[in-house]
Amino acid sequence: MARLNDLGRDKVGGLVLRLAIPAMLAQFVNVLYSIVDRMYIGNISGVGGLALAGAGVCGPIVSLISSFAFLVGVGGAPLLAMRMGEGNRKGAQAILANCFLMLLGLSVLLTAVFLAAKEPLLHWFGASEATYPYANSYLTVYLLGTVFSILSVGLNQFIVCQGFSTIGMATVLIGAISNILLDPVFIFVLDQGVAGAAAATVLSQAASCAFTLIFLFGGRTRVRITFQGYDLRIMRRVLTFGVSPFLITASDSVILIALNSVLQRYGGPQGGDMYITCATIVQSYMQLITMPLGGITGGTQPVLSFNYGAKKIDRIRSGFRSILALCAAFNGVMLLISQVIPQVFVRIFTQDPQYTALSVWGIRVFTCGILVLAFQYTFVDGLTALGIARIAVPLSLLRKGLFLGATLLLPPLFGAKAAFFAEPIADVTGGLISSAVFALVIGKILKKRQEMPDGAALYE
Protein backbone atom coordinates (compact mmCIF):
# COMPACT_ATOMS: atom_id res chain seq x y z
CA MET A 1 0.00 0.00 0.00
CA ALA A 2 2.88 2.39 0.76
CA ARG A 3 4.42 2.05 -2.70
CA LEU A 4 6.88 4.89 -3.32
CA ASN A 5 6.77 6.46 -6.78
CA ASP A 6 10.12 7.71 -8.06
CA LEU A 7 9.30 11.28 -9.04
CA GLY A 8 12.59 11.82 -10.83
CA ARG A 9 13.00 8.59 -12.84
CA ASP A 10 9.70 6.79 -13.41
CA LYS A 11 8.14 7.25 -16.84
CA VAL A 12 6.17 10.51 -16.69
CA GLY A 13 2.91 9.28 -18.24
CA GLY A 14 2.65 6.31 -15.91
CA LEU A 15 3.78 8.38 -12.93
CA VAL A 16 1.05 10.97 -13.59
CA LEU A 17 -1.57 8.23 -13.75
CA ARG A 18 -0.37 6.56 -10.54
CA LEU A 19 -0.48 9.86 -8.67
CA ALA A 20 -3.60 11.30 -10.31
CA ILE A 21 -5.97 8.33 -10.14
CA PRO A 22 -5.73 7.78 -6.36
CA ALA A 23 -5.96 11.54 -5.73
CA MET A 24 -8.93 11.85 -8.10
CA LEU A 25 -10.73 8.90 -6.52
CA ALA A 26 -9.96 10.20 -3.05
CA GLN A 27 -11.48 13.58 -3.84
CA PHE A 28 -14.43 11.94 -5.55
CA VAL A 29 -15.13 9.96 -2.40
CA ASN A 30 -14.39 13.05 -0.30
CA VAL A 31 -17.32 14.80 -1.98
CA LEU A 32 -19.46 12.16 -0.33
CA TYR A 33 -18.80 13.92 2.99
CA SER A 34 -21.10 16.75 1.97
CA ILE A 35 -23.31 14.84 -0.48
CA VAL A 36 -24.19 12.06 1.97
CA ASP A 37 -24.90 14.63 4.68
CA ARG A 38 -27.17 16.57 2.34
CA MET A 39 -28.80 13.44 0.94
CA TYR A 40 -29.88 12.27 4.39
CA ILE A 41 -30.74 15.78 5.55
CA GLY A 42 -32.90 16.37 2.49
CA ASN A 43 -34.88 13.23 3.33
CA ILE A 44 -35.63 14.10 6.97
CA SER A 45 -39.36 13.67 7.27
CA GLY A 46 -41.36 16.90 7.15
CA VAL A 47 -38.46 19.38 7.25
CA GLY A 48 -36.04 18.01 4.65
CA GLY A 49 -36.19 21.01 2.32
CA LEU A 50 -35.60 23.62 5.04
CA ALA A 51 -32.95 21.50 6.74
CA LEU A 52 -31.10 21.09 3.42
CA ALA A 53 -31.22 24.85 2.83
CA GLY A 54 -29.82 25.36 6.34
CA ALA A 55 -26.93 22.98 5.68
CA GLY A 56 -26.32 24.74 2.37
CA VAL A 57 -25.96 28.07 4.17
CA CYS A 58 -23.13 26.50 6.21
CA GLY A 59 -21.27 25.62 3.01
CA PRO A 60 -19.31 28.90 2.74
CA ILE A 61 -17.98 28.57 6.30
CA VAL A 62 -16.99 24.92 5.83
CA SER A 63 -15.29 25.87 2.56
CA LEU A 64 -13.47 28.77 4.22
CA ILE A 65 -12.14 26.52 6.99
CA SER A 66 -10.82 24.07 4.39
CA SER A 67 -9.11 26.91 2.55
CA PHE A 68 -6.80 27.51 5.53
CA ALA A 69 -5.74 23.86 5.42
CA PHE A 70 -4.84 24.35 1.74
CA LEU A 71 -3.01 27.59 2.56
CA VAL A 72 -0.45 25.61 4.56
CA GLY A 73 -0.74 22.13 3.03
CA VAL A 74 -0.67 23.04 -0.65
CA GLY A 75 1.70 25.91 0.16
CA GLY A 76 4.26 23.68 1.87
CA ALA A 77 3.99 20.48 -0.17
CA PRO A 78 5.55 21.85 -3.40
CA LEU A 79 8.41 23.33 -1.37
CA LEU A 80 9.01 19.98 0.32
CA ALA A 81 8.99 18.21 -3.07
CA MET A 82 11.49 20.74 -4.46
CA ARG A 83 13.83 20.16 -1.51
CA MET A 84 13.59 16.42 -2.13
CA GLY A 85 14.41 17.02 -5.81
CA GLU A 86 17.44 19.05 -4.72
CA GLY A 87 18.50 16.24 -2.36
CA ASN A 88 18.05 18.51 0.70
CA ARG A 89 16.43 16.20 3.27
CA LYS A 90 17.09 18.52 6.23
CA GLY A 91 15.36 21.37 4.42
CA ALA A 92 12.39 19.13 3.66
CA GLN A 93 12.04 18.16 7.34
CA ALA A 94 12.14 21.81 8.39
CA ILE A 95 9.31 22.63 6.00
CA LEU A 96 7.10 19.84 7.38
CA ALA A 97 7.84 20.80 10.99
CA ASN A 98 6.89 24.42 10.38
CA CYS A 99 3.73 23.48 8.49
CA PHE A 100 2.57 21.13 11.27
CA LEU A 101 2.95 23.93 13.81
CA MET A 102 1.09 26.37 11.57
CA LEU A 103 -1.81 23.94 11.05
CA LEU A 104 -2.18 23.38 14.79
CA GLY A 105 -2.20 27.11 15.47
CA LEU A 106 -4.72 27.83 12.73
CA SER A 107 -7.11 25.13 13.94
CA VAL A 108 -7.28 26.63 17.45
CA LEU A 109 -7.68 30.18 16.13
CA LEU A 110 -10.38 29.30 13.59
CA THR A 111 -12.42 27.34 16.12
CA ALA A 112 -12.52 30.29 18.51
CA VAL A 113 -13.27 32.92 15.84
CA PHE A 114 -16.07 31.06 14.06
CA LEU A 115 -17.79 29.91 17.26
CA ALA A 116 -17.87 33.50 18.45
CA ALA A 117 -19.15 34.91 15.14
CA LYS A 118 -21.41 32.11 13.87
CA GLU A 119 -24.79 33.81 14.45
CA PRO A 120 -24.18 36.99 12.40
CA LEU A 121 -22.23 34.99 9.80
CA LEU A 122 -25.11 32.58 9.18
CA HIS A 123 -27.60 35.42 8.73
CA TRP A 124 -25.14 37.19 6.45
CA PHE A 125 -24.63 34.02 4.41
CA GLY A 126 -28.33 33.71 3.62
CA ALA A 127 -30.05 31.97 6.54
CA SER A 128 -33.72 32.89 6.88
CA GLU A 129 -35.75 32.70 10.06
CA ALA A 130 -36.96 29.28 8.93
CA THR A 131 -33.55 27.83 8.06
CA TYR A 132 -31.39 29.41 10.79
CA PRO A 133 -32.08 26.76 13.49
CA TYR A 134 -30.88 23.99 11.17
CA ALA A 135 -27.81 25.94 10.03
CA ASN A 136 -26.88 26.80 13.61
CA SER A 137 -27.20 23.19 14.81
CA TYR A 138 -25.02 21.87 11.98
CA LEU A 139 -22.33 24.52 12.23
CA THR A 140 -21.94 24.45 16.01
CA VAL A 141 -21.11 20.75 16.04
CA TYR A 142 -18.93 20.96 12.92
CA LEU A 143 -16.77 23.75 14.37
CA LEU A 144 -15.91 21.63 17.41
CA GLY A 145 -14.03 19.30 15.07
CA THR A 146 -12.09 22.00 13.21
CA VAL A 147 -8.72 20.65 14.39
CA PHE A 148 -9.41 17.26 12.79
CA SER A 149 -10.48 18.84 9.51
CA ILE A 150 -7.47 21.18 9.30
CA LEU A 151 -4.88 18.54 10.18
CA SER A 152 -6.26 15.74 8.01
CA VAL A 153 -6.63 17.92 4.90
CA GLY A 154 -3.44 19.92 5.36
CA LEU A 155 -1.08 17.10 6.34
CA ASN A 156 -2.36 14.74 3.64
CA GLN A 157 -0.65 16.99 1.09
CA PHE A 158 2.71 16.04 2.62
CA ILE A 159 1.98 12.34 2.18
CA VAL A 160 1.10 12.70 -1.50
CA CYS A 161 4.03 15.00 -2.32
CA GLN A 162 6.47 12.32 -1.12
CA GLY A 163 5.08 9.88 -3.68
CA PHE A 164 2.74 7.87 -1.41
CA SER A 165 -0.37 8.35 -3.52
CA THR A 166 -2.24 5.30 -2.24
CA ILE A 167 -1.66 6.27 1.38
CA GLY A 168 -3.03 9.72 0.57
CA MET A 169 -6.09 8.10 -0.96
CA ALA A 170 -6.54 5.83 2.07
CA THR A 171 -6.52 8.86 4.37
CA VAL A 172 -9.52 10.31 2.58
CA LEU A 173 -11.32 6.98 2.15
CA ILE A 174 -11.19 6.27 5.88
CA GLY A 175 -13.04 9.48 6.64
CA ALA A 176 -15.52 9.24 3.77
CA ILE A 177 -16.53 5.63 4.44
CA SER A 178 -16.85 6.34 8.15
CA ASN A 179 -19.09 9.28 7.36
CA ILE A 180 -21.34 7.20 5.11
CA LEU A 181 -21.76 4.59 7.83
CA LEU A 182 -22.28 7.01 10.70
CA ASP A 183 -24.70 9.44 9.03
CA PRO A 184 -27.87 7.30 9.17
CA VAL A 185 -27.02 6.24 12.72
CA PHE A 186 -26.75 9.79 14.06
CA ILE A 187 -29.48 11.36 11.91
CA PHE A 188 -32.20 8.71 12.09
CA VAL A 189 -31.39 6.05 14.70
CA LEU A 190 -30.30 8.55 17.36
CA ASP A 191 -32.75 11.15 15.97
CA GLN A 192 -30.16 13.97 16.02
CA GLY A 193 -31.15 15.54 12.68
CA VAL A 194 -28.70 18.02 11.15
CA ALA A 195 -26.59 18.07 14.32
CA GLY A 196 -26.17 14.31 13.91
CA ALA A 197 -24.94 14.80 10.35
CA ALA A 198 -22.29 17.22 11.60
CA ALA A 199 -21.29 14.85 14.43
CA ALA A 200 -20.82 12.01 11.94
CA THR A 201 -18.58 14.26 9.84
CA VAL A 202 -16.47 15.30 12.84
CA LEU A 203 -15.90 11.71 13.97
CA SER A 204 -14.99 10.70 10.43
CA GLN A 205 -12.49 13.53 10.11
CA ALA A 206 -10.99 12.50 13.45
CA ALA A 207 -10.37 9.01 12.03
CA SER A 208 -8.65 10.49 8.95
CA CYS A 209 -6.57 12.78 11.14
CA ALA A 210 -5.39 9.91 13.34
CA PHE A 211 -4.34 7.84 10.32
CA THR A 212 -2.45 10.78 8.81
CA LEU A 213 -0.55 11.53 12.02
CA ILE A 214 0.39 7.87 12.58
CA PHE A 215 1.88 7.70 9.08
CA LEU A 216 3.78 11.00 9.21
CA PHE A 217 5.22 10.25 12.66
CA GLY A 218 6.04 6.66 11.66
CA GLY A 219 9.00 5.07 9.95
CA ARG A 220 7.55 4.35 6.48
CA THR A 221 7.55 7.95 5.28
CA ARG A 222 10.66 9.57 3.76
CA VAL A 223 10.19 12.88 5.62
CA ARG A 224 8.72 12.67 9.13
CA ILE A 225 7.15 15.30 11.38
CA THR A 226 9.74 16.65 13.82
CA PHE A 227 9.74 19.40 16.46
CA GLN A 228 12.73 21.42 15.37
CA GLY A 229 13.88 23.83 12.67
CA TYR A 230 11.15 26.42 13.25
CA ASP A 231 11.81 29.49 11.14
CA LEU A 232 9.59 32.48 10.31
CA ARG A 233 11.22 32.72 6.87
CA ILE A 234 10.03 29.22 6.03
CA MET A 235 6.53 30.07 7.26
CA ARG A 236 6.43 33.18 5.10
CA ARG A 237 7.54 31.21 2.06
CA VAL A 238 4.88 28.57 2.68
CA LEU A 239 2.22 31.26 2.90
CA THR A 240 3.48 32.79 -0.35
CA PHE A 241 3.16 29.44 -2.11
CA GLY A 242 -0.21 28.71 -0.50
CA VAL A 243 -1.93 31.99 -1.25
CA SER A 244 -3.19 30.81 -4.66
CA PRO A 245 -4.98 27.62 -3.49
CA PHE A 246 -6.16 29.53 -0.41
CA LEU A 247 -7.74 32.27 -2.48
CA ILE A 248 -9.31 29.73 -4.83
CA THR A 249 -11.05 27.96 -1.96
CA ALA A 250 -11.72 31.02 0.20
CA SER A 251 -13.25 32.94 -2.68
CA ASP A 252 -15.67 30.05 -3.15
CA SER A 253 -17.12 31.11 0.19
CA VAL A 254 -17.64 34.65 -1.05
CA ILE A 255 -19.31 33.35 -4.20
CA LEU A 256 -21.61 31.06 -2.22
CA ILE A 257 -22.55 33.97 0.03
CA ALA A 258 -23.37 36.11 -2.99
CA LEU A 259 -25.27 33.32 -4.71
CA ASN A 260 -27.40 32.53 -1.64
CA SER A 261 -28.06 36.21 -1.05
CA VAL A 262 -29.20 37.03 -4.59
CA LEU A 263 -31.33 33.89 -4.78
CA GLN A 264 -33.00 34.80 -1.49
CA ARG A 265 -33.53 38.41 -2.56
CA TYR A 266 -34.70 37.94 -6.14
CA GLY A 267 -36.46 34.63 -5.54
CA GLY A 268 -38.93 36.37 -3.28
CA PRO A 269 -40.28 35.37 0.14
CA GLN A 270 -41.71 32.10 -1.18
CA GLY A 271 -39.16 31.13 -3.82
CA GLY A 272 -35.92 32.18 -2.11
CA ASP A 273 -35.54 29.09 0.09
CA MET A 274 -36.44 26.85 -2.86
CA TYR A 275 -33.77 28.44 -5.06
CA ILE A 276 -31.16 28.06 -2.30
CA THR A 277 -32.10 24.41 -1.85
CA CYS A 278 -31.76 23.74 -5.58
CA ALA A 279 -28.50 25.70 -5.73
CA THR A 280 -27.21 23.51 -2.89
CA ILE A 281 -28.01 20.41 -4.95
CA VAL A 282 -26.36 21.89 -8.06
CA GLN A 283 -23.26 22.93 -6.11
CA SER A 284 -23.07 19.43 -4.63
CA TYR A 285 -23.08 17.97 -8.14
CA MET A 286 -20.48 20.49 -9.32
CA GLN A 287 -18.19 19.26 -6.54
CA LEU A 288 -18.26 15.84 -8.21
CA ILE A 289 -16.42 17.53 -11.07
CA THR A 290 -14.23 20.18 -9.48
CA MET A 291 -12.92 18.19 -6.51
CA PRO A 292 -11.74 15.15 -8.52
CA LEU A 293 -10.39 17.58 -11.12
CA GLY A 294 -8.49 19.33 -8.35
CA GLY A 295 -7.39 15.89 -7.16
CA ILE A 296 -5.80 15.24 -10.55
CA THR A 297 -3.96 18.57 -10.71
CA GLY A 298 -3.11 18.65 -7.00
CA GLY A 299 -2.08 15.00 -6.82
CA THR A 300 0.31 15.40 -9.74
CA GLN A 301 1.92 18.63 -8.51
CA PRO A 302 4.81 16.65 -6.96
CA VAL A 303 5.85 15.53 -10.46
CA LEU A 304 6.25 19.16 -11.51
CA SER A 305 7.71 20.44 -8.22
CA PHE A 306 10.26 17.63 -7.78
CA ASN A 307 11.55 17.87 -11.35
CA TYR A 308 11.62 21.65 -11.17
CA GLY A 309 13.89 21.27 -8.16
CA ALA A 310 15.97 18.66 -10.05
CA LYS A 311 16.17 20.86 -13.22
CA LYS A 312 14.63 18.15 -15.41
CA ILE A 313 12.84 20.43 -17.85
CA ASP A 314 11.75 17.78 -20.36
CA ARG A 315 9.98 15.86 -17.60
CA ILE A 316 8.11 19.02 -16.57
CA ARG A 317 6.86 19.61 -20.13
CA SER A 318 5.82 15.98 -20.44
CA GLY A 319 4.08 16.23 -17.09
CA PHE A 320 1.99 19.20 -18.19
CA ARG A 321 0.90 17.38 -21.36
CA SER A 322 -0.09 14.23 -19.48
CA ILE A 323 -1.97 16.15 -16.77
CA LEU A 324 -3.91 18.22 -19.31
CA ALA A 325 -4.90 15.14 -21.31
CA LEU A 326 -6.19 13.41 -18.19
CA CYS A 327 -8.13 16.49 -17.02
CA ALA A 328 -9.74 16.99 -20.43
CA ALA A 329 -10.76 13.32 -20.64
CA PHE A 330 -12.31 13.39 -17.16
CA ASN A 331 -14.25 16.60 -17.81
CA GLY A 332 -15.43 15.30 -21.18
CA VAL A 333 -16.98 12.25 -19.54
CA MET A 334 -18.56 14.37 -16.80
CA LEU A 335 -19.99 16.80 -19.37
CA LEU A 336 -21.75 13.94 -21.15
CA ILE A 337 -23.19 12.59 -17.89
CA SER A 338 -24.25 16.06 -16.77
CA GLN A 339 -26.22 16.79 -19.90
CA VAL A 340 -27.82 13.35 -20.32
CA ILE A 341 -28.77 12.02 -16.86
CA PRO A 342 -28.56 14.77 -14.19
CA GLN A 343 -31.94 13.69 -12.80
CA VAL A 344 -30.36 10.52 -11.40
CA PHE A 345 -28.27 12.64 -9.06
CA VAL A 346 -31.02 15.10 -8.18
CA ARG A 347 -33.42 12.37 -7.06
CA ILE A 348 -30.96 11.38 -4.36
CA PHE A 349 -31.84 14.63 -2.61
CA THR A 350 -35.50 15.24 -3.39
CA GLN A 351 -38.58 13.70 -4.98
CA ASP A 352 -40.44 17.02 -5.22
CA PRO A 353 -41.19 17.66 -8.94
CA GLN A 354 -40.64 21.42 -8.68
CA TYR A 355 -37.31 21.09 -6.90
CA THR A 356 -36.25 18.31 -9.27
CA ALA A 357 -37.01 20.26 -12.45
CA LEU A 358 -35.13 23.37 -11.31
CA SER A 359 -32.11 21.38 -10.08
CA VAL A 360 -31.83 19.34 -13.31
CA TRP A 361 -31.93 22.54 -15.35
CA GLY A 362 -29.35 24.13 -13.04
CA ILE A 363 -26.90 21.22 -13.43
CA ARG A 364 -27.09 21.39 -17.22
CA VAL A 365 -26.41 25.13 -17.18
CA PHE A 366 -23.64 24.95 -14.57
CA THR A 367 -21.65 22.28 -16.39
CA CYS A 368 -21.77 23.47 -20.00
CA GLY A 369 -18.33 25.14 -19.78
CA ILE A 370 -16.35 22.47 -17.92
CA LEU A 371 -14.24 21.35 -20.89
CA VAL A 372 -12.46 24.72 -20.86
CA LEU A 373 -12.27 24.52 -17.06
CA ALA A 374 -9.83 21.59 -17.45
CA PHE A 375 -7.27 24.01 -18.94
CA GLN A 376 -7.74 26.48 -16.08
CA TYR A 377 -7.07 23.85 -13.42
CA THR A 378 -4.08 22.32 -15.22
CA PHE A 379 -2.25 25.57 -15.86
CA VAL A 380 -3.03 27.44 -12.62
CA ASP A 381 -2.21 24.47 -10.38
CA GLY A 382 0.84 23.73 -12.50
CA LEU A 383 2.18 27.25 -12.05
CA THR A 384 1.47 26.93 -8.32
CA ALA A 385 3.54 23.72 -8.25
CA LEU A 386 6.46 25.67 -9.75
CA GLY A 387 6.04 28.43 -7.17
CA ILE A 388 4.95 31.07 -9.70
CA ALA A 389 2.35 32.64 -7.39
CA ARG A 390 2.57 36.05 -9.04
CA ILE A 391 0.84 34.57 -12.10
CA ALA A 392 -1.23 31.77 -10.55
CA VAL A 393 -2.98 34.04 -8.04
CA PRO A 394 -4.28 36.63 -10.54
CA LEU A 395 -5.50 33.87 -12.86
CA SER A 396 -7.32 32.22 -9.97
CA LEU A 397 -8.90 35.47 -8.87
CA LEU A 398 -9.87 36.35 -12.44
CA ARG A 399 -12.20 33.36 -12.78
CA LYS A 400 -13.66 33.91 -9.32
CA GLY A 401 -14.15 37.60 -10.05
CA LEU A 402 -15.98 36.78 -13.26
CA PHE A 403 -18.23 34.37 -11.37
CA LEU A 404 -18.95 36.89 -8.62
CA GLY A 405 -19.61 39.72 -11.06
CA ALA A 406 -22.02 37.65 -13.14
CA THR A 407 -23.76 36.38 -10.00
CA LEU A 408 -24.43 39.94 -8.85
CA LEU A 409 -25.28 41.46 -12.23
CA LEU A 410 -27.48 38.88 -13.94
CA PRO A 411 -30.36 38.43 -11.42
CA PRO A 412 -31.34 42.15 -11.28
CA LEU A 413 -31.61 42.12 -15.08
CA PHE A 414 -33.08 38.69 -15.81
CA GLY A 415 -34.39 37.27 -12.51
CA ALA A 416 -33.09 34.83 -9.89
CA LYS A 417 -32.58 31.88 -12.28
CA ALA A 418 -30.06 33.89 -14.30
CA ALA A 419 -27.55 33.50 -11.45
CA PHE A 420 -26.94 29.92 -12.58
CA PHE A 421 -25.32 31.19 -15.79
CA ALA A 422 -22.44 32.76 -13.82
CA GLU A 423 -20.59 29.42 -13.64
CA PRO A 424 -20.21 28.72 -17.39
CA ILE A 425 -19.39 32.38 -18.10
CA ALA A 426 -16.53 32.23 -15.59
CA ASP A 427 -15.34 28.77 -16.66
CA VAL A 428 -15.05 29.57 -20.36
CA THR A 429 -13.64 33.09 -20.07
CA GLY A 430 -11.22 32.25 -17.26
CA GLY A 431 -10.04 29.06 -18.96
CA LEU A 432 -9.28 30.79 -22.26
CA ILE A 433 -7.37 33.63 -20.61
CA SER A 434 -5.38 31.23 -18.39
CA SER A 435 -4.41 29.15 -21.43
CA ALA A 436 -3.18 32.21 -23.31
CA VAL A 437 -1.14 33.48 -20.35
CA PHE A 438 0.39 30.05 -19.71
CA ALA A 439 1.45 29.72 -23.34
CA LEU A 440 3.19 33.09 -23.13
CA VAL A 441 5.14 32.53 -19.89
CA ILE A 442 5.96 28.84 -19.44
CA GLY A 443 8.88 28.82 -21.89
CA LYS A 444 10.56 31.74 -20.12
CA ILE A 445 10.02 30.19 -16.68
CA LEU A 446 11.59 26.86 -17.63
CA LYS A 447 14.47 28.53 -19.48
CA LYS A 448 15.29 30.63 -16.42
CA ARG A 449 15.36 27.51 -14.24
CA GLN A 450 17.58 25.69 -16.75
CA GLU A 451 20.09 28.54 -16.65
CA MET A 452 20.39 28.55 -12.85
CA PRO A 453 23.71 27.17 -11.50
CA ASP A 454 23.64 23.53 -10.41
CA GLY A 455 23.13 23.21 -6.66
CA ALA A 456 21.36 26.58 -6.34
CA ALA A 457 18.32 26.16 -4.06
CA LEU A 458 14.94 27.39 -5.22
CA TYR A 459 13.10 29.94 -3.09
CA GLU A 460 15.64 29.72 -0.26
Secondary structure as UniProt FT lines:
FT   TURN            7..9
FT   HELIX           12..42
FT   TURN            45..47
FT   HELIX           48..86
FT   HELIX           89..124
FT   TURN            125..126
FT   TURN            129..131
FT   HELIX           132..143
FT   TURN            144..145
FT   HELIX           146..160
FT   TURN            161..163
FT   HELIX           165..184
FT   HELIX           185..189
FT   HELIX           193..217
FT   HELIX           232..266
FT   HELIX           268..299
FT   HELIX           301..309
FT   TURN            310..311
FT   HELIX           313..340
FT   HELIX           342..349
FT   HELIX           353..366
FT   TURN            367..369
FT   HELIX           370..385
FT   TURN            386..387
FT   HELIX           389..414
FT   HELIX           416..421
FT   HELIX           422..450
FT   TURN            454..455
FT   TURN            458..459
//
